[in-house]
């Protein structure tokens, strides 16, 4: 894309983010009867992930799938040319047998060298699903808040997730990468309810351990700004009776950052040496020009 079109894209998003502030402040009484609407979207800041992993919930709640205690986990900072490897605990009793077996096979492929690393959909430029996309590291994401739709936009490939501000799901939800999300404001939080998440191709996971889910996955998210004003927190519940023996609860946090919206196209990095042994990104047989 040309520099001019990239600048136009940035300008358009800035205007939209600016308008979103007006939209949510003007609709406060209608959309948030139990409290104010949190300022999630702005033309002056973005949200950057603090750590690309799930944090534990309050005591008494079943937390996220942990790492495999019998395998070494290492990050790319461990040495030159070393990629991050995270192996999940496939023995966790919360997993249904088929989900545990799929994780076990994935771990074995990494340990044996058949697969370079156990990574999720974004490694091949697919959307990360819900809630997997919330773990996307390094690049910021943005909110645009309007009375009828809240948009979540990731800088990488400009992936867009839509939260429809209504209290009822569609009668027939067709499974998709981000499913169907509906939301409302409650006590200063954005509450999001998501169903219709596709699980047909083994590239939609709930974490970076490649923990799978079924199409019965039901995700509830509560987004709020912490008292320091600079941290966004999401409290998440996963309910999937076909994949897990009980609901899972987890937390994710982001820090506020003054990042401009840049153009980042995943397909332009289709020869990344870290991921070439995953499903390859399609390449043209000959150049367009």
Secondary structure, DSSP 8 states (H G I E B T S, - for coil): --HHHHHHHHHHHHHHHHHHHHHHHHTHHHH-TTS-------SS-EEEES-SS-B--STTS-----B-TTS--B-GGGSTT---B--B-TT-TTB-HHHHHHHHHHHHHHHHTSSS----GGGGT----TTGGGG--SS-EEEEE-SSEEEEEETBTTEEEEEE-SS---SS---BSS-EEEEEEETTEEEEEEE-B--SSS---SSTT-----TT-EEEEEEEE-TTSSEEEEEEEEE-TTTBSS-EEEEEEEEEE------B-GGGGTT-TTTTTSS-----SS---
